[in-house]
Each structure stands twice: as structure tokens, then as C-alpha cells.
């Protein structure tokens, strides 16, 4: 009995996710495919001017993964390309998955954002970034960060 109630609740949750409108503002199916550098990080050439990019759940960093065998590898490829504001070495930790949204690129019809905490020496408060593996977008360096040299 408990299993059937849980199953019904799961179905209702999934169907409600897939029927709602996405709040994501910066997806772009026409964005170029991501390219890798020789040190296996993404080649990023643009810096975002939007203070919400990556820091707001409605403006996540879209690192579409369907061209890899491992769905978490692109987070590392992106984050390992970054540095602190003055070139400091960063460390990062995945905190959680949150913020369900409808997507056609998931078997369930819904995707989740991954929240990463970034730290570097001399930093007063850790930075939280929202990453999205389900959608494409222009890959940029978030405001306040730089590229690793």
C-alpha cells in the first residue's frame, strides 16, 4: 500500500513538472558545440556581463552533456577552466541538485540543476553556481571569476 502511494505521488510530481513552463531564461539550442582544450577543460572565450549568469537558478550555466558518456564530466570540464577573480586556484564541491524544470532531453520529462560551491584562498564567502546539463547555451565565465592560466 505504501509503495503504491509513493508511486502515485512520484507520477503526479513528474507530470506536474513536465506540464509547467520552464523558468530558464538563457537556453540556446543554436549555441555552438563545446570544445575541449588539451588539458581536458572547456575552451571558454566569453565573459558574461550579466550578474545573474550562473548565480541565479533561472540563469544557469548550460553545459549540455548528451555528447559524453558521463553526465557529470562536463561540470568538471567547465569548473576546472575557471579561476578566482585574480587568477586564484579554485576548489569546488557539488552541494545538491535542485530546482526541477521541464525538458525534452530527459526520459522523465524533467531536469534538475546542480549547485556547486566554489572556494579560493582569500575569499570571504564561497560562491554558489547553478549548472544545467540538460540544455545548451553560450558558455561564459561568470561575473567575478576569471579563466585559469
CORJOFEN-V672630 format. One record per pair of residues at least 12 apart in sequence whose ideal C-beta (glycine too) atoms are under 10 Angstrom apart, sorted by the first residue. I is the first residue (numbers start at 1). J is the second residue. D is the distance in whole Angstrom. If there is no record, write none. Layout:
{{I | J | D} {I | J | D}}
This chain:
{{10 | 108 | 10} {13 | 100 | 8} {13 | 108 | 10} {13 | 110 | 8} {14 | 100 | 9} {14 | 102 | 10} {14 | 106 | 10} {14 | 108 | 6} {14 | 109 | 6} {14 | 110 | 6} {15 | 108 | 10} {15 | 109 | 8} {15 | 110 | 9} {16 | 100 | 9} {16 | 102 | 10} {16 | 110 | 9} {17 | 100 | 5} {17 | 101 | 7} {17 | 102 | 6} {17 | 103 | 9} {17 | 106 | 10} {17 | 108 | 8} {17 | 109 | 7} {17 | 110 | 4} {17 | 111 | 9} {17 | 112 | 10} {18 | 100 | 10} {18 | 101 | 10} {18 | 102 | 5} {18 | 103 | 8} {18 | 104 | 9} {18 | 106 | 9} {18 | 108 | 8} {18 | 109 | 3} {18 | 110 | 6} {19 | 102 | 7} {19 | 109 | 9} {20 | 100 | 9} {20 | 101 | 8} {20 | 102 | 6} {20 | 110 | 9} {21 | 101 | 9} {21 | 102 | 7} {22 | 58 | 9} {22 | 101 | 5} {22 | 102 | 5} {22 | 103 | 7} {22 | 110 | 10} {22 | 111 | 9} {22 | 135 | 9} {23 | 57 | 8} {23 | 58 | 5} {23 | 59 | 10} {23 | 99 | 8} {23 | 101 | 6} {23 | 102 | 10} {24 | 57 | 9} {24 | 58 | 6} {24 | 59 | 8} {24 | 60 | 7} {24 | 62 | 8} {24 | 99 | 9} {24 | 101 | 6} {24 | 102 | 9} {24 | 103 | 9} {24 | 111 | 9} {24 | 113 | 9} {24 | 130 | 10} {24 | 132 | 7} {24 | 134 | 9} {24 | 135 | 7} {24 | 137 | 9} {25 | 50 | 10} {25 | 52 | 8} {25 | 53 | 10} {25 | 56 | 9} {25 | 58 | 5} {25 | 59 | 6} {25 | 60 | 9} {25 | 137 | 10} {26 | 48 | 9} {26 | 50 | 8} {26 | 52 | 9} {26 | 53 | 7} {26 | 54 | 10} {26 | 56 | 10} {26 | 58 | 8} {26 | 59 | 5} {26 | 60 | 7} {26 | 61 | 9} {26 | 62 | 7} {26 | 132 | 9} {26 | 135 | 9} {26 | 137 | 5} {26 | 138 | 8} {26 | 140 | 10} {27 | 59 | 10} {27 | 60 | 9} {27 | 62 | 6} {27 | 64 | 9} {27 | 101 | 10} {27 | 103 | 9} {27 | 132 | 8} {27 | 134 | 9} {27 | 135 | 4} {27 | 136 | 7} {27 | 137 | 5} {27 | 138 | 10} {28 | 62 | 8} {28 | 135 | 8} {28 | 136 | 6} {28 | 137 | 5} {28 | 138 | 6} {29 | 62 | 10} {29 | 64 | 9} {29 | 135 | 8} {29 | 136 | 6} {29 | 137 | 9} {30 | 136 | 8} {30 | 137 | 10} {30 | 138 | 10} {31 | 62 | 7} {31 | 64 | 8} {31 | 135 | 9} {31 | 136 | 5} {31 | 137 | 5} {31 | 138 | 5} {31 | 139 | 8} {32 | 136 | 9} {32 | 138 | 8} {32 | 139 | 9} {33 | 64 | 9} {33 | 67 | 7} {33 | 136 | 8} {34 | 62 | 10} {34 | 63 | 7} {34 | 64 | 8} {34 | 65 | 10} {34 | 67 | 8} {34 | 68 | 10} {34 | 74 | 7} {34 | 77 | 8} {34 | 78 | 8} {34 | 136 | 9} {34 | 139 | 6} {35 | 139 | 10} {36 | 77 | 7} {36 | 81 | 10} {37 | 77 | 9} {37 | 80 | 10} {37 | 81 | 7} {37 | 148 | 10} {39 | 77 | 10} {39 | 80 | 8} {39 | 81 | 9} {39 | 148 | 9} {40 | 73 | 9} {40 | 76 | 9} {40 | 77 | 7} {40 | 80 | 8} {40 | 81 | 10} {41 | 76 | 8} {41 | 77 | 5} {41 | 78 | 8} {41 | 79 | 9} {41 | 80 | 5} {41 | 81 | 4} {41 | 82 | 9} {41 | 147 | 9} {41 | 148 | 7} {42 | 63 | 8} {42 | 74 | 8} {42 | 76 | 10} {42 | 77 | 5} {42 | 78 | 5} {42 | 79 | 9} {42 | 80 | 9} {42 | 81 | 5} {42 | 82 | 10} {42 | 139 | 6} {43 | 77 | 10} {43 | 81 | 8} {43 | 139 | 9} {43 | 147 | 10} {44 | 78 | 8} {44 | 81 | 6} {44 | 82 | 8} {44 | 138 | 10} {44 | 139 | 5} {44 | 140 | 7} {44 | 141 | 6} {44 | 147 | 6} {44 | 148 | 10} {45 | 138 | 10} {45 | 139 | 9} {45 | 140 | 9} {45 | 141 | 9} {45 | 147 | 9} {46 | 138 | 6} {46 | 139 | 7} {46 | 140 | 4} {46 | 141 | 7} {47 | 140 | 6} {47 | 141 | 5} {47 | 142 | 8} {47 | 143 | 8} {47 | 145 | 9} {47 | 146 | 8} {47 | 147 | 9} {48 | 61 | 9} {48 | 138 | 9} {48 | 139 | 10} {48 | 140 | 4} {48 | 141 | 6} {48 | 142 | 6} {48 | 143 | 6} {48 | 144 | 10} {48 | 145 | 9} {49 | 140 | 9} {49 | 143 | 7} {50 | 140 | 9} {50 | 142 | 9} {50 | 143 | 7} {51 | 142 | 9} {51 | 143 | 5} {51 | 144 | 8} {52 | 130 | 10} {52 | 142 | 9} {52 | 143 | 9} {53 | 129 | 9} {53 | 130 | 10} {53 | 137 | 9} {53 | 138 | 9} {53 | 140 | 6} {53 | 141 | 9} {53 | 142 | 5} {53 | 143 | 7} {54 | 78 | 10} {54 | 82 | 10} {54 | 116 | 9} {54 | 118 | 10} {54 | 127 | 9} {54 | 128 | 9} {54 | 129 | 5} {54 | 130 | 6} {54 | 131 | 8} {54 | 132 | 10} {54 | 140 | 8} {54 | 141 | 9} {54 | 142 | 4} {54 | 143 | 8} {54 | 144 | 10} {54 | 145 | 8} {55 | 127 | 8} {55 | 128 | 7} {55 | 129 | 7} {55 | 130 | 7} {55 | 142 | 7} {55 | 143 | 8} {55 | 144 | 9} {56 | 130 | 7} {57 | 98 | 7} {57 | 99 | 5} {57 | 101 | 9} {57 | 113 | 6} {57 | 115 | 8} {57 | 128 | 10} {57 | 130 | 5} {57 | 132 | 9} {58 | 99 | 9} {58 | 101 | 9} {58 | 113 | 10} {58 | 130 | 9} {59 | 130 | 8} {59 | 132 | 10} {59 | 137 | 9} {59 | 142 | 10} {60 | 99 | 8} {60 | 101 | 9} {60 | 113 | 5} {60 | 114 | 9} {60 | 115 | 9} {60 | 129 | 8} {60 | 130 | 4} {60 | 131 | 6} {60 | 132 | 4} {60 | 133 | 10} {60 | 134 | 10} {60 | 135 | 8} {60 | 137 | 8} {61 | 74 | 10} {61 | 75 | 9} {61 | 78 | 7} {61 | 79 | 9} {61 | 113 | 9} {61 | 114 | 10} {61 | 116 | 9} {61 | 129 | 6} {61 | 130 | 7} {61 | 131 | 5} {61 | 132 | 7} {61 | 133 | 10} {61 | 137 | 7} {61 | 138 | 10} {61 | 139 | 7} {61 | 140 | 8} {61 | 141 | 10} {61 | 142 | 7} {62 | 74 | 10} {62 | 113 | 10} {62 | 130 | 10} {62 | 131 | 8} {62 | 132 | 5} {62 | 133 | 8} {62 | 134 | 8} {62 | 135 | 5} {62 | 136 | 6} {62 | 137 | 3} {62 | 138 | 8} {62 | 139 | 8} {63 | 75 | 7} {63 | 76 | 10} {63 | 77 | 8} {63 | 78 | 5} {63 | 79 | 10} {63 | 114 | 9} {63 | 131 | 6} {63 | 132 | 7} {63 | 133 | 6} {63 | 134 | 9} {63 | 135 | 9} {63 | 136 | 9} {63 | 137 | 8} {63 | 139 | 7} {64 | 105 | 8} {64 | 132 | 8} {64 | 133 | 7} {64 | 134 | 7} {64 | 135 | 6} {64 | 136 | 4} {64 | 137 | 8} {64 | 139 | 10} {65 | 77 | 10} {65 | 105 | 9} {65 | 132 | 10} {65 | 133 | 4} {65 | 134 | 8} {66 | 105 | 7} {66 | 133 | 9} {66 | 134 | 9} {66 | 136 | 9} {68 | 133 | 9} {71 | 114 | 10} {71 | 133 | 6} {71 | 134 | 9} {72 | 94 | 8} {72 | 114 | 8} {72 | 131 | 10} {72 | 133 | 8} {73 | 133 | 10} {74 | 131 | 8} {74 | 133 | 6} {74 | 139 | 10} {75 | 92 | 8} {75 | 94 | 7} {75 | 114 | 6} {75 | 116 | 7} {75 | 129 | 9} {75 | 131 | 5} {75 | 132 | 10} {75 | 133 | 7} {76 | 92 | 8} {76 | 94 | 10} {76 | 116 | 10} {77 | 139 | 10} {78 | 92 | 10} {78 | 116 | 9} {78 | 129 | 9} {78 | 131 | 7} {78 | 139 | 7} {78 | 141 | 10} {79 | 91 | 9} {79 | 92 | 5} {79 | 94 | 10} {79 | 116 | 6} {79 | 118 | 7} {79 | 129 | 8} {79 | 131 | 8} {79 | 145 | 10} {79 | 148 | 10} {80 | 92 | 8} {80 | 148 | 7} {81 | 139 | 9} {81 | 141 | 8} {81 | 145 | 10} {81 | 147 | 6} {81 | 148 | 6} {82 | 118 | 7} {82 | 120 | 10} {82 | 127 | 10} {82 | 129 | 9} {82 | 141 | 7} {82 | 142 | 8} {82 | 145 | 5} {82 | 146 | 7} {82 | 147 | 7} {82 | 148 | 6} {83 | 118 | 10} {83 | 120 | 8} {83 | 141 | 9} {83 | 145 | 7} {83 | 146 | 5} {83 | 147 | 6} {83 | 148 | 4} {83 | 149 | 7} {84 | 118 | 8} {84 | 119 | 9} {84 | 120 | 4} {84 | 121 | 8} {84 | 122 | 8} {84 | 123 | 7} {84 | 127 | 9} {84 | 144 | 9} {84 | 145 | 7} {84 | 146 | 7} {84 | 148 | 10} {85 | 120 | 8} {85 | 122 | 10} {85 | 123 | 9} {85 | 127 | 10} {85 | 143 | 10} {85 | 144 | 6} {85 | 145 | 6} {85 | 146 | 6} {86 | 120 | 9} {86 | 122 | 8} {86 | 146 | 7} {87 | 120 | 9} {87 | 146 | 6} {87 | 147 | 9} {87 | 148 | 8} {87 | 149 | 6} {88 | 119 | 9} {88 | 120 | 4} {88 | 121 | 6} {88 | 122 | 7} {88 | 123 | 8} {88 | 145 | 10} {88 | 146 | 9} {88 | 148 | 10} {89 | 119 | 10} {89 | 120 | 6} {89 | 121 | 8} {89 | 148 | 8} {90 | 118 | 5} {90 | 119 | 7} {90 | 120 | 5} {90 | 121 | 9} {90 | 123 | 9} {90 | 127 | 9} {90 | 145 | 8} {90 | 146 | 10} {90 | 148 | 8} {91 | 117 | 9} {91 | 118 | 7} {91 | 119 | 5} {91 | 120 | 7} {91 | 121 | 10} {91 | 126 | 10} {92 | 116 | 5} {92 | 117 | 7} {92 | 118 | 5} {92 | 119 | 8} {92 | 120 | 10} {92 | 126 | 10} {92 | 127 | 9} {92 | 129 | 8} {93 | 115 | 10} {93 | 116 | 7} {93 | 117 | 5} {93 | 118 | 8} {93 | 119 | 8} {93 | 126 | 9} {94 | 114 | 6} {94 | 115 | 7} {94 | 116 | 6} {94 | 117 | 8} {94 | 131 | 9} {95 | 114 | 8} {95 | 115 | 5} {95 | 116 | 7} {95 | 117 | 5} {95 | 126 | 10} {95 | 128 | 7} {96 | 112 | 9} {96 | 113 | 9} {96 | 114 | 8} {96 | 115 | 5} {96 | 116 | 9} {96 | 117 | 10} {97 | 111 | 9} {97 | 112 | 4} {97 | 113 | 7} {97 | 114 | 5} {97 | 115 | 7} {97 | 131 | 10} {97 | 133 | 10} {98 | 112 | 6} {98 | 113 | 6} {98 | 114 | 8} {98 | 115 | 6} {98 | 130 | 8} {99 | 111 | 9} {99 | 112 | 7} {99 | 113 | 5} {99 | 114 | 10} {99 | 115 | 8} {99 | 130 | 7} {99 | 132 | 9} {100 | 112 | 6} {100 | 113 | 9} {101 | 113 | 8} {101 | 132 | 8} {101 | 134 | 8} {101 | 135 | 9} {102 | 134 | 10} {103 | 132 | 9} {103 | 133 | 10} {103 | 134 | 5} {103 | 135 | 7} {104 | 134 | 9} {104 | 135 | 10} {105 | 133 | 9} {105 | 134 | 5} {105 | 135 | 7} {105 | 136 | 9} {106 | 133 | 10} {106 | 134 | 6} {110 | 134 | 9} {111 | 132 | 7} {111 | 133 | 7} {111 | 134 | 4} {111 | 135 | 8} {112 | 132 | 9} {112 | 133 | 9} {112 | 134 | 8} {113 | 129 | 10} {113 | 130 | 5} {113 | 131 | 7} {113 | 132 | 5} {113 | 133 | 9} {113 | 134 | 9} {114 | 129 | 9} {114 | 130 | 7} {114 | 131 | 5} {114 | 132 | 8} {114 | 133 | 7} {115 | 128 | 6} {115 | 129 | 7} {115 | 130 | 6} {115 | 131 | 8} {116 | 128 | 7} {116 | 129 | 5} {116 | 130 | 8} {116 | 131 | 6} {117 | 129 | 8} {118 | 142 | 9} {118 | 144 | 10} {118 | 145 | 8} {120 | 145 | 9} {127 | 142 | 8} {127 | 144 | 7} {127 | 145 | 8} {129 | 142 | 7} {129 | 145 | 9}}
